Amino acid sequence: MQLETQHTTRAERIAYLADALRGLYQGEPTAASTAGGRTAALARLQEFDVQRYADTRNHTTRRGVSALSPYIRHGVLTLAEIRDYVITRFGTGPSVAKYVNELAWRHFWQLVYAELGEKVHQEIEPPKFRRKGTGKRRFLPEDILTANTGLVCIDESLRELYREGYMHNHARMWFAAYLQHWRGEDWRDGAELFYQHLLDGDPASNSLSWQWVGSTFSHKPYYFNRQNVEKFSGGDYCRACPLATGGCPFDATYDDLARELFGVSQDELNGERGRQPRDRRR
Ligand SMILES: Cc1cc2nc3c(=O)[nH]c(=O)nc-3n(C[C@H](O)[C@H](O)[C@H](O)COP(=O)(O)OP(=O)(O)OC[C@H]3O[C@@H](n4cnc5c(N)ncnc54)[C@H](O)[C@@H]3O)c2cc1C
């Protein structure tokens, strides 16, 4: 994008930029978009009912998450004040504990970043299982950039990312797994895409989460199947998906997918017999 010389006044330049930026997104921001500032952040915190969190946080359509991440990322709210607020208001039951646990994960990624610095953008450990793809970085495929893979669970998640600058945690996990394990793309290209669009885009949380999915910062790769998508989207995505009746790449058992994607059985992938891949990240 170039600032043309004919836009001489500040107002003209702003109008030009607004116009140019509008074309980068697929739609206008909706009422659910994140408003800036401390007042909006506190209002969102006060609206948030943490008592539903443990049961609903993984559900991508029936959401029980706080959507506070942009405010946390940019220092508008601190982790400590959020923790104190939810404990004072709701007590210390299991749902509050789960929520505080997630705040702690953010803190942990920050501590790793403080220790490793820019090395978080390189592979921290070798991947634990065979990977598809060349391992070479390149431009992401057009269907990813335009949210047109034909898979509704992926495309809807990408559209929200491009439109709102947000993607639900479970959808981030699905997409990060899809891009790396099914499409064989380099995780750094996916991390860069997220970082460009997420309002909460954070070097530590982003790169380390991508590495957690890819097994370069965890003991095994994260992957999922159609049953997981059905369960955590209430069937909404699959009902709307043209590939639901044939051609869905996620429609298989975990064992079959482990063999297809990583060349090992599910037990070998888990490193112990009989343990199921966890539906939830933690
Ligand atoms: C591939 C991938 C990339 C990610 N990139 C980012 C990123 O760039 N920036 C970012 O802030 N988070 C990132 N996350 C973590 C998580 O998805 C977001 O923090 C969460 O979705 C934000 O939504 P929320 O505020 O509604 O979360 P809530 O569930 O309401 O959680 C409250 C807060 O806890 C923290 N938190 C929640 N889940 C996680 C998690 N899994 N890891 C670390 N902290 C967590 C966040 O600060 C979040 O705002 C990423 C996760 C994945 C799988």
The ligand as a MOL file (V3000), in Angstrom:
LIG
                    3D

  0  0  0     0  0            999 V3000
M  V30 BEGIN CTAB
M  V30 COUNTS 53 58 0 0 0
M  V30 BEGIN ATOM
M  V30 1 C -2.4690 -21.7350 17.5330 0
M  V30 2 C -2.8170 -20.8040 18.6850 0
M  V30 3 C -2.4120 -19.4850 18.6440 0
M  V30 4 C -2.6990 -18.6320 19.7180 0
M  V30 5 N -2.2890 -17.3250 19.6510 0
M  V30 6 C -2.5350 -16.4900 20.6760 0
M  V30 7 C -2.1080 -15.1400 20.6380 0
M  V30 8 O -1.4760 -14.6800 19.6720 0
M  V30 9 N -2.4170 -14.3360 21.6920 0
M  V30 10 C -3.1130 -14.8090 22.7810 0
M  V30 11 O -3.3810 -14.0150 23.7190 0
M  V30 12 N -3.5060 -16.1030 22.8540 0
M  V30 13 C -3.2500 -16.9470 21.8430 0
M  V30 14 N -3.6780 -18.2500 21.9040 0
M  V30 15 C -4.3060 -18.7300 23.1520 0
M  V30 16 C -5.8460 -18.6410 23.2060 0
M  V30 17 O -6.4100 -19.1620 22.0250 0
M  V30 18 C -6.3490 -17.1980 23.4000 0
M  V30 19 O -5.6830 -16.5910 24.4710 0
M  V30 20 C -7.8450 -17.2210 23.6890 0
M  V30 21 O -8.5500 -17.8270 22.6330 0
M  V30 22 C -8.3360 -15.7930 23.8950 0
M  V30 23 O -9.7310 -15.7600 24.0230 0
M  V30 24 P -10.4300 -15.3970 25.3900 0
M  V30 25 O -9.8690 -14.1440 25.9570 0
M  V30 26 O -11.8930 -15.4540 25.1310 0
M  V30 27 O -9.9710 -16.6230 26.3090 0
M  V30 28 P -10.5400 -17.1400 27.7060 0
M  V30 29 O -10.7990 -18.6010 27.5490 0
M  V30 30 O -11.6370 -16.3210 28.2400 0
M  V30 31 O -9.2490 -17.0410 28.6540 0
M  V30 32 C -8.9160 -15.8760 29.4020 0
M  V30 33 C -7.5030 -15.4900 29.1350 0
M  V30 34 O -6.5980 -16.5430 29.4920 0
M  V30 35 C -5.5300 -16.6020 28.5510 0
M  V30 36 N -5.6210 -17.8820 27.8090 0
M  V30 37 C -6.7350 -18.5950 27.5340 0
M  V30 38 N -6.4180 -19.7200 26.8540 0
M  V30 39 C -5.0900 -19.6850 26.6900 0
M  V30 40 C -4.1630 -20.5590 26.0700 0
M  V30 41 N -4.5660 -21.7040 25.4870 0
M  V30 42 N -2.8370 -20.2180 26.0780 0
M  V30 43 C -2.4220 -19.0800 26.6800 0
M  V30 44 N -3.2500 -18.2080 27.3020 0
M  V30 45 C -4.5660 -18.5190 27.3000 0
M  V30 46 C -5.7240 -15.4420 27.5800 0
M  V30 47 O -4.9950 -14.3330 28.0330 0
M  V30 48 C -7.2210 -15.2160 27.6610 0
M  V30 49 O -7.6060 -13.9010 27.3210 0
M  V30 50 C -3.4040 -19.1170 20.8480 0
M  V30 51 C -3.8140 -20.4610 20.8650 0
M  V30 52 C -3.5330 -21.2900 19.7920 0
M  V30 53 C -4.0000 -22.7290 19.8420 0
M  V30 END ATOM
M  V30 BEGIN BOND
M  V30 1 1 1 2
M  V30 2 1 2 3
M  V30 3 2 2 52
M  V30 4 2 3 4
M  V30 5 1 4 5
M  V30 6 1 4 50
M  V30 7 2 5 6
M  V30 8 1 6 7
M  V30 9 1 6 13
M  V30 10 2 7 8
M  V30 11 1 7 9
M  V30 12 1 9 10
M  V30 13 2 10 11
M  V30 14 1 10 12
M  V30 15 2 12 13
M  V30 16 1 13 14
M  V30 17 1 14 15
M  V30 18 1 14 50
M  V30 19 1 15 16
M  V30 20 1 16 17
M  V30 21 1 16 18
M  V30 22 1 18 19
M  V30 23 1 18 20
M  V30 24 1 20 21
M  V30 25 1 20 22
M  V30 26 1 22 23
M  V30 27 1 23 24
M  V30 28 2 24 25
M  V30 29 1 24 26
M  V30 30 1 24 27
M  V30 31 1 27 28
M  V30 32 2 28 29
M  V30 33 1 28 30
M  V30 34 1 28 31
M  V30 35 1 31 32
M  V30 36 1 32 33
M  V30 37 1 33 34
M  V30 38 1 33 48
M  V30 39 1 34 35
M  V30 40 1 35 36
M  V30 41 1 35 46
M  V30 42 1 36 37
M  V30 43 1 36 45
M  V30 44 2 37 38
M  V30 45 1 38 39
M  V30 46 1 39 40
M  V30 47 2 39 45
M  V30 48 1 40 41
M  V30 49 2 40 42
M  V30 50 1 42 43
M  V30 51 2 43 44
M  V30 52 1 44 45
M  V30 53 1 46 47
M  V30 54 1 46 48
M  V30 55 1 48 49
M  V30 56 2 50 51
M  V30 57 1 51 52
M  V30 58 1 52 53
M  V30 END BOND
M  V30 END CTAB
M  END
